[in-house]
Amino acid sequence: MRAPRAESAGSAVDGTEQKQPERQNLSLGKLEEQAKLSVKKIDLEKFEYSVENVRCAWENLKELVRNRIPAMYNAISSRSVNVVEAHHAVVVFSNEGALNTFDAFKERAENYFKQVFSLDEFIVEGTVDRSVLASVDPSTLSTPDFCVYLQEKYETVGRLFDEFSLKTQ
């Protein structure tokens, strides 16, 4: 005689089937389309190009990236975008590692802003400003940022990194 097939823990306990969470595989176009829709929810009027709307769009882009590209989210999560002139924004990083991660994502960010604001051109630039670390609590830094912080605070540590060609990533 054959033993009856075992049911899942969820169905044995409460008589319901447990469903596996669906994974969403979104193309960049769908991701940007979804971002555009979520950005529109922020502004109750028309979504026009302005410094404030660029900042709102940046916050939405970070939220879209959070679960889909974790390394990118870690690099940009605490960063804000600075609009320097019409259709040109700068993201300031405290180390080269985060900037390098951002450079791989830069084109997607530019396309996102172009689509959101219906623009032909939008430039997103990343730059490094090590003075950002001067006013930071070291216990809150990521490992690469903490390494940079140590190099800048203690000259000997900086020389060790240089002498042994140590990387901050």
HUHU-V382972 format. One line per field, one symbol per residue. phi: phi as a letter, one per 30 degrees, with the letter a starting at -180 (. if undefined). A space follows every 10 residues. Layout:
BEGIN
phi: ???
END
This chain:
BEGIN
phi: .dddddcded dddbicdccd ddccccdedd dddddddddd ddcdcdccda eddddddddd dddddeccbe dddddceccc ccdcaeibbb ccccaddddd ddedcedddd dddeddchcd baccbcbcbd deddccdedc ddeddddded dddbeddedd dddchdccc
END
